[in-house]
Amino acid sequence: MSSSSLRFLVQTVPTQIQTNRRRARITTSVTVKPDQTETIQAAVEESRLEPRVEERDGYWILKEKFRQGINPSEKVKIEKEPMKLVMEGGINELAQIPLEEIEKSKLTKDDIDVRLKWLGLFHRRKHQYGRFMMRLKLPNGVTTSAQTRYLASVIRRYGKEGCADVTTRQNWQIRGVELPHVPEIMEGLAQVGLTSLQSGMDNVRNPVGNPLAGVDPLEIVDTRPYTNLLSQFITGNSRGNPNFTNLPRKWNVCVVGTHDLFEHPHINDLAYMPATKNGRFGFNLLVGGFFSPKRCEEAIPLDAWVPADDVIPVCGAVLEAYRDLGTRGNRQKTRMMWLIDELGVEGFRSEVVKRMPQQELERASEEELVQKQWERRDYLGVYPQKQEGYSFVGLHVPVGRVQADDMDELARLADEYGSGELRLTVEQNIIIPNIENSKLEKLLKEPLLRDRFSPEPPILMKGLVACTGNQFCGQAIIETKARALKVTVEVQKQVAVTRPVRMHWTGCPNTCGQVQVADIGFMGCMTRDENGKVCEGADVYLGGRIGSDSHLGELYKKAVPCKDLVPLVVDILKEHFGAVPMEMEEE
């Protein structure tokens, strides 16, 4: 296989938790024996370890004594349990109410602006009033031709308002959805084996795994069984699981199956890292990785190993500890790492142990299976599978945006040339697996591959990622997708590089585009041009990496007007990435 010169390295269990470059955190790193748990817990006031939620009528709610100073989202959950919209059929009634009537009541207005996010529906009030983005669950990024066709049929009914995106969590988002159609759409999703439940707000997001799972000749483990189990567990087999719908904030999980770390484990709240122990296969655990406008942190070792059979129990235990003990005040301080900081890694670990079925959790294994020196492979293009006589083809989907016709074509190609399956990646691209080698030549001549989704895109396009931007998202400050493509095209005209450079765009500080892990990141802002006129701009980040030598990118230059980004990127590529000027052709 061809490869880039980038090296993604696995994080080993350190003797000391490294201080984050952007925000120093003081943590102790002593080896703690199981019989020292009581001493550790004594350092935390006993009252702090009282669960803040309780089960009532099948749902988990915040106790009265902990409701002082809570944030507005917590108040919305207390006023009305969001999962009742699906588990008790509330969506059917809501879908029949005209929007003008919905707006008259705070309760129903909060339904469409907040609670529907528990159903994976996001009201685009600012830019598409009355329309919703619907986010799907797609464990491991595996989707079928039938699912893809169904989603295409949904967005096609909305004309120019409808489209779909491949997201940075390896799943589909469809746009343009109207509320009256939601019950029908959800029924259609169930018929093709999809769900949108618990994909937004204070829920567990799509479980990410190796996009080459099961076909990769060099994979460590097939991640699909684990990500599927995690998704089924979290969503109650797509019926809704209220045990994990009232978290203090969103929560991300991934299962690593490759040395390449395609899964980006260090930016997940829980990451399963393959490791053996005493001849048994299992996973070491990383916890606490997250991005937010005020703080970004990489996941750290929990000093825990679980056998493969305990992937679900430990996930439940970690989630329950977070659900029970996480704070519910300032939304910028409610991700799981804040709780880990407060309790200490060992204190948090002891709370996880309490919630394990046997109240036991083994210490981390030193027998890690991810190689520490590994050249990250490129999956765009044509590569042989572990199955003899078959290949997979990785397609570049520019900034992840697809239309209904594109989706129908992708489904056709998956059926005609492969096994009717598509794989989505966290870089917003698509892989067609299980192609007989005898069919490759014909596939590569297909118009979709020649004109839209190339297996061999320009080198600077390979690592290009962009969030939704202000075309649809009300929180985004700037337009991202079209601008990311335009800037990259202009830069390509001026310089050439010899290896991919990962460039990520995000429209606001919520950083859905994950700019901190990019080689070069662009975070939208408003600024002023040379004439003092207000214009769209970007804070530019540089140097993000993921691996044992990982670190988040740091701010390189603040508030650059978007019109000035091309020359700045050209200079950065020359100075930091070995770019050379393109030879200009004579007129």
Secondary structure in CASP SS format (residue, H / E / C, confidence):
PFRMAT SS
TARGET T0000
AUTHOR 0000-0000-0000
METHOD secondary structure of the structure
MODEL  1
M C 1.00
S C 1.00
S E 1.00
S E 1.00
S E 1.00
L E 1.00
R E 1.00
F C 1.00
L C 1.00
V C 1.00
Q C 1.00
T C 1.00
V C 1.00
P C 1.00
T C 1.00
Q C 1.00
I C 1.00
Q C 1.00
T C 1.00
N C 1.00
R C 1.00
R C 1.00
R C 1.00
A C 1.00
R C 1.00
I C 1.00
T C 1.00
T C 1.00
S C 1.00
V C 1.00
T C 1.00
V C 1.00
K C 1.00
P H 1.00
D H 1.00
Q H 1.00
T H 1.00
E H 1.00
T H 1.00
I H 1.00
Q H 1.00
A H 1.00
A C 1.00
V C 1.00
E C 1.00
E H 1.00
S H 1.00
R H 1.00
L H 1.00
E C 1.00
P C 1.00
R C 1.00
V E 1.00
E E 1.00
E E 1.00
R E 1.00
D C 1.00
G C 1.00
Y E 1.00
W E 1.00
I E 1.00
L E 1.00
K C 1.00
E H 1.00
K H 1.00
F H 1.00
R C 1.00
Q C 1.00
G C 1.00
I C 1.00
N C 1.00
P H 1.00
S H 1.00
E H 1.00
K H 1.00
V H 1.00
K H 1.00
I H 1.00
E H 1.00
K C 1.00
E C 1.00
P C 1.00
M C 1.00
K H 1.00
L H 1.00
V H 1.00
M H 1.00
E C 1.00
G C 1.00
G H 1.00
I H 1.00
N H 1.00
E H 1.00
L H 1.00
A C 1.00
Q C 1.00
I C 1.00
P C 1.00
L H 1.00
E H 1.00
E H 1.00
I H 1.00
E C 1.00
K C 1.00
S C 1.00
K H 1.00
L H 1.00
T H 1.00
K H 1.00
D H 1.00
D H 1.00
I H 1.00
D H 1.00
V C 1.00
R H 1.00
L H 1.00
K H 1.00
W H 1.00
L H 1.00
G C 1.00
L E 1.00
F E 1.00
H E 1.00
R C 1.00
R C 1.00
K C 1.00
H C 1.00
Q C 1.00
Y C 1.00
G C 1.00
R E 1.00
F E 1.00
M E 1.00
M E 1.00
R E 1.00
L C 1.00
K E 1.00
L C 1.00
P H 1.00
N H 1.00
G H 1.00
V E 1.00
T E 1.00
T E 1.00
S H 1.00
A H 1.00
Q H 1.00
T H 1.00
R H 1.00
Y H 1.00
L H 1.00
A H 1.00
S H 1.00
V H 1.00
I H 1.00
R H 1.00
R C 1.00
Y C 1.00
G H 1.00
K H 1.00
E H 1.00
G C 1.00
C E 1.00
A E 1.00
D E 1.00
V E 1.00
T C 1.00
T C 1.00
R C 1.00
Q C 1.00
N C 1.00
W E 1.00
Q E 1.00
I E 1.00
R E 1.00
G E 1.00
V E 1.00
E E 1.00
L H 1.00
P H 1.00
H H 1.00
V H 1.00
P H 1.00
E H 1.00
I H 1.00
M H 1.00
E H 1.00
G H 1.00
L H 1.00
A H 1.00
Q H 1.00
V C 1.00
G C 1.00
L C 1.00
T E 1.00
S C 1.00
L C 1.00
Q C 1.00
S C 1.00
G C 1.00
M C 1.00
D C 1.00
N C 1.00
V E 1.00
R C 1.00
N C 1.00
P C 1.00
V E 1.00
G C 1.00
N C 1.00
P C 1.00
L C 1.00
A C 1.00
G C 1.00
V C 1.00
D C 1.00
P C 1.00
L C 1.00
E C 1.00
I C 1.00
V C 1.00
D C 1.00
T C 1.00
R H 1.00
P H 1.00
Y H 1.00
T H 1.00
N H 1.00
L H 1.00
L H 1.00
S H 1.00
Q H 1.00
F H 1.00
I H 1.00
T H 1.00
G C 1.00
N C 1.00
S C 1.00
R C 1.00
G C 1.00
N C 1.00
P H 1.00
N H 1.00
F H 1.00
T C 1.00
N C 1.00
L C 1.00
P C 1.00
R C 1.00
K C 1.00
W E 1.00
N C 1.00
V E 1.00
C E 1.00
V E 1.00
V C 1.00
G C 1.00
T C 1.00
H C 1.00
D C 1.00
L C 1.00
F C 1.00
E C 1.00
H C 1.00
P H 1.00
H H 1.00
I H 1.00
N C 1.00
D C 1.00
L E 1.00
A E 1.00
Y E 1.00
M E 1.00
P E 1.00
A E 1.00
T E 1.00
K E 1.00
N C 1.00
G C 1.00
R E 1.00
F E 1.00
G E 1.00
F E 1.00
N E 1.00
L E 1.00
L E 1.00
V E 1.00
G C 1.00
G C 1.00
F E 1.00
F E 1.00
S C 1.00
P C 1.00
K C 1.00
R C 1.00
C E 1.00
E E 1.00
E C 1.00
A C 1.00
I E 1.00
P E 1.00
L E 1.00
D E 1.00
A E 1.00
W E 1.00
V E 1.00
P E 1.00
A H 1.00
D H 1.00
D H 1.00
V H 1.00
I H 1.00
P H 1.00
V H 1.00
C H 1.00
G H 1.00
A H 1.00
V H 1.00
L H 1.00
E H 1.00
A H 1.00
Y H 1.00
R H 1.00
D H 1.00
L H 1.00
G C 1.00
T C 1.00
R C 1.00
G C 1.00
N C 1.00
R H 1.00
Q H 1.00
K H 1.00
T C 1.00
R C 1.00
M H 1.00
M H 1.00
W H 1.00
L H 1.00
I H 1.00
D H 1.00
E H 1.00
L H 1.00
G C 1.00
V H 1.00
E H 1.00
G H 1.00
F H 1.00
R H 1.00
S H 1.00
E H 1.00
V H 1.00
V H 1.00
K H 1.00
R C 1.00
M C 1.00
P C 1.00
Q C 1.00
Q C 1.00
E C 1.00
L C 1.00
E E 1.00
R C 1.00
A C 1.00
S C 1.00
E C 1.00
E E 1.00
E E 1.00
L C 1.00
V C 1.00
Q C 1.00
K C 1.00
Q C 1.00
W C 1.00
E E 1.00
R E 1.00
R E 1.00
D C 1.00
Y C 1.00
L C 1.00
G E 1.00
V E 1.00
Y E 1.00
P E 1.00
Q C 1.00
K C 1.00
Q C 1.00
E C 1.00
G C 1.00
Y E 1.00
S E 1.00
F E 1.00
V E 1.00
G E 1.00
L E 1.00
H C 1.00
V C 1.00
P H 1.00
V H 1.00
G H 1.00
R E 1.00
V E 1.00
Q C 1.00
A H 1.00
D H 1.00
D H 1.00
M H 1.00
D H 1.00
E H 1.00
L H 1.00
A H 1.00
R H 1.00
L H 1.00
A H 1.00
D H 1.00
E H 1.00
Y H 1.00
G C 1.00
S C 1.00
G C 1.00
E E 1.00
L E 1.00
R E 1.00
L E 1.00
T C 1.00
V C 1.00
E C 1.00
Q C 1.00
N C 1.00
I E 1.00
I E 1.00
I E 1.00
P E 1.00
N E 1.00
I E 1.00
E E 1.00
N H 1.00
S H 1.00
K H 1.00
L H 1.00
E H 1.00
K H 1.00
L H 1.00
L H 1.00
K C 1.00
E C 1.00
P H 1.00
L H 1.00
L H 1.00
R H 1.00
D H 1.00
R C 1.00
F C 1.00
S C 1.00
P C 1.00
E C 1.00
P C 1.00
P C 1.00
I H 1.00
L H 1.00
M H 1.00
K H 1.00
G C 1.00
L E 1.00
V E 1.00
A E 1.00
C C 1.00
T C 1.00
G C 1.00
N C 1.00
Q C 1.00
F C 1.00
C C 1.00
G C 1.00
Q C 1.00
A C 1.00
I C 1.00
I C 1.00
E C 1.00
T C 1.00
K H 1.00
A H 1.00
R H 1.00
A H 1.00
L H 1.00
K H 1.00
V H 1.00
T H 1.00
V H 1.00
E H 1.00
V H 1.00
Q H 1.00
K H 1.00
Q H 1.00
V E 1.00
A E 1.00
V C 1.00
T C 1.00
R C 1.00
P C 1.00
V C 1.00
R C 1.00
M E 1.00
H E 1.00
W E 1.00
T E 1.00
G C 1.00
C C 1.00
P C 1.00
N C 1.00
T C 1.00
C C 1.00
G C 1.00
Q C 1.00
V H 1.00
Q H 1.00
V H 1.00
A C 1.00
D C 1.00
I E 1.00
G E 1.00
F E 1.00
M E 1.00
G E 1.00
C E 1.00
M E 1.00
T E 1.00
R E 1.00
D C 1.00
E C 1.00
N C 1.00
G C 1.00
K C 1.00
V E 1.00
C E 1.00
E E 1.00
G E 1.00
A E 1.00
D E 1.00
V E 1.00
Y E 1.00
L E 1.00
G C 1.00
G C 1.00
R E 1.00
I C 1.00
G C 1.00
S C 1.00
D C 1.00
S C 1.00
H E 1.00
L C 1.00
G C 1.00
E E 1.00
L E 1.00
Y E 1.00
K E 1.00
K E 1.00
A E 1.00
V E 1.00
P E 1.00
C H 1.00
K H 1.00
D H 1.00
L H 1.00
V H 1.00
P H 1.00
L H 1.00
V H 1.00
V H 1.00
D H 1.00
I H 1.00
L H 1.00
K H 1.00
E H 1.00
H H 1.00
F H 1.00
G C 1.00
A C 1.00
V E 1.00
P E 1.00
M C 1.00
E C 1.00
M C 1.00
E C 1.00
E C 1.00
E C 1.00
END
